[in-house]
Amino acid sequence: MRIAVAQIESIKGNIEENLKTHLIWINKAIQNKADLVIFPELSVTGYEPEIAESLATNQNDARLDVIQNLSDNNGITIGVGLPTKTEHDTFVSMIIFQPKKERITYSKQYLYPPEEPIFKAGKNPLVLNFETEVVSPAICYETTNKAHCEFAKRNNATIYIASVLSSINGIDSELKLLSDIAKNNSLITFMSNYVGKSGGYDCAGKSSIWNEKGELIGQLGDKEEGLIIFDTESKEIITATNNVYSK
């Protein structure tokens, strides 16, 4: 299985332009035969809690149909970040597009404390079952809560993917945390992060992959958008940044 994480820069609140960026990197993932690609936390709007309620929508938003079409036509599963809402509540969510299946909304279960006045915690724990791997998606602060990873292990996860916003000030502790998750749980672990600015933070990039021993086996830089892909069978690492591909 080929698993990709995307590293992008989002424009604050501009769903249409951010979707264009998503399409660029989804297509690059398809060119590299990825089976799954995951984007950073709230990637479609940027991580912008103060305007999230006004931007929030749901998995059936017609603007997302173009992503579903790419999933259907290319056999790729895609996870993008988006604030979602019900009648009374707003959530930090990941919309998961699977080929020719109904979309899934996974909402962040363990909120970063400053998020609690704005967002409601999700109640839908999730793993994704593929032919050869079981993938546990995590949204940023969830990685700090042992219960999240314990659920993944109880449900036979082999892959752990953190969709985050990690700042320049926070990146070192984030990388250490995810390395420890990989090592302590024997999980191949991925992190998808932003570059540029979002939510008032200077984002650190360095989207990464660790093997089951917690060893860093691939990492993007701190400024460029890109993809990093891992083939779970061949153990090959592929990166794509600004139209340059390397193995």
N, C-alpha and C positions, 0 to 999 in steps of 0.2 A: 504494500500500500504506500502511496506517495502522499505525504501530508505537508501542507504549506502553511506558513503564517506570513501575513502581509504587514509591512511597516509603512504607514502613510502619514501625510500631513492633511488635516481637515481644516476646512474654512468654517468659522463659527456660525452655526445655525443654517448653513447653506446646503440644504439637502440635495438640491439638483446638481450643484457643482461637485459635491462630495460623492454622489452616485457615479458621476463620470470618472472620478479617480478610482472608485471601486471597480468599475468595468475594465479599466486599463489593467489592473493587477489580477482580476479574475481571468481575463483573457491570457495574461502571461502564465498564470497557473495552469490553464488549459493547455497552452503550448508546451508546457513541461510535463504534461500527463499527470497532473495532480488529481487525486481522488477527493481531496478535502482541502479547503482553504479557509482560514479564520482571520478576522480583522480585529483591530483594537477595540477597547471598551467605548461604546456609544460612537462608533466610527462614522456613522452616516450624518450625525449632527455635530460632531466634535463633543468632547467632554465638557458640557456647559450646563451645570446643574441649575443655574439661576434662570435659564430660559427653557429648561427641559419640558416643563409642563405645557408650554405653548407650542412646542414642537412635537409632542408625543402623539403617536398614532397607533396602528396595530399591524399585525402580520399580513393583513389583506389589502393594505394600501396599494393602490394601482401603480404607484411610482416604483414599486418593488418588482413589478411583473417582469421587467427586463432581466433581473437577476434570476428569477425562476426559469425564464426561457433558456438562459445559459446553462443552468443546472440540468434542465430536461434534455437539452440538445447535446450535452457533452458528458453526461454521467458523472457530474461533480457535485459534491455537497459543499455548501457555502454558508459560513456564519458571519453575519454583520451585526454591528452594535447599533441599537436604536432605543430611545425612550418610548415606552408603550403606556397605554392608559386604559383604565376601565372607567365607569361612570364617576367614581370618586377618587381613584388612586392612580399614581404615576409610578412606573417601574423602570429600573435599569435593565434592559433586556438585550438578548441576542436572538435575532431571527435566523432560524436554520432552514435553509432551502435544500431539499433532497430531490433527486431526479424523479419526476412524475409522482410525487407524494404531496400530501398536505404540509404546509409550512408548520414549523414548531416555534413557539415562543418560550425561550428559557429566560427566567428573570432572576436577577441577583438575589441570593437568599441571605447573605451576610453583608450588611451595609457598612460602609465607612462611616464613622459617627457623624461627621458633618453632613452626610447625605440624608440622615434620618428625618429631618424636618421636611424634606422635599419628596422623598421616595418611600414607597412601601416595599417591604421585603417580600421576595417571591416565595412560593410554597411548592415549587415543582422540581424536586431533584431529578437529575437526568444524566444518563449515559447514552451514547450513540453506538449501536452495534453494527459493525461492518463485517465482512466475510472473515477477515483475518485479525482484526483489532477491535478493541472496545475503547471508545474515546470519552473522556470526561472533560467537558468544558467548564472553565472557571472564569468568573468575571472579577478581576482585580482583587479587592480586599478579601474575597472568599478564600484566597490562598493562605491567609493568616489563620483561618479557622480549621482546626484539625478535623472537625466533623465533616467538612466538605470532602476532604481527601479520604476519610474513613468510608464514606458512602461510596466513593469511586472504587475503593478496594473491595468492599463487600459485593459490588456488582461487577467484579472481574475486569476492571479497567486495566488496559495495558499502556494507554496514552493519556497524558494529562496536558491540557492546553489552557494557558492563562491568557485571557484577553484583557489588556491593562492600559492604564495611563500611568507611566512611571516617570517621575521628574528627574532632572539632573541631580537634585539633592537626595532623591530616594532610590536611585537605580542600584547602588551597590548592595543595599540591604535586600532589594527585590531579587537580584541575581543570586545572592546567598540563600535566600529563602527557597527559591525554586530549585536550586542545586540540591538542597537538603531534602526537598519533597521527592525529587527523583531518586536520590540515594536511599532514603529511609523507606521508600515504598516500592522500589524496583520498577519505577515508571519512566518510560521515555517522556520527557517533559519539554514543552514548548512555551515560549512567551511571544506574544504579538503586542508591540508598543508603537506609540506615535513618535514622529519627529516634529520639529517646529513648536508652535505654541498651542495650547488648548487649556481652557478653564483657568487661565491666568498662570499656568505652569510652563516652564521651559522643559519640553519633553526630551527624554534622553535617548530614544532609539534603542540600539543594541538588542533588537529582537533576537532570540537565542533558542538553541536546542541543547538539551543535556541527555546523555544516555542513562541507562538504568543504574549506573554507579555514581551518578551525579556529576560526571565529567562533562565539561563544556565541549561540544563537538561542532558547533557552528554558531556564528554570530554576525549580524549586520553591523554597519557603522552607526554613528550617532547623529548623522545629519541627512542622509539620503533615504528617500523612499525605496522600497524594494520588497523582494520575496526571499524567504529561505525555506528550502524544501528538503525533506528527509525521506528516503526510500527505506521502508522498514525491512525489506527483503535483502536488497543489495548493500544497505548501510551507506549509500551514496548521499552526499550533501550537494545540493544545487542552489546557487544564489543568482538572483536577477536584480540589478539596480540600473536605472537609467539606460535601459536597452542593452546592458552588458551582462552576459551570462558567464558563469564560471562553475567548475566542478572541482 
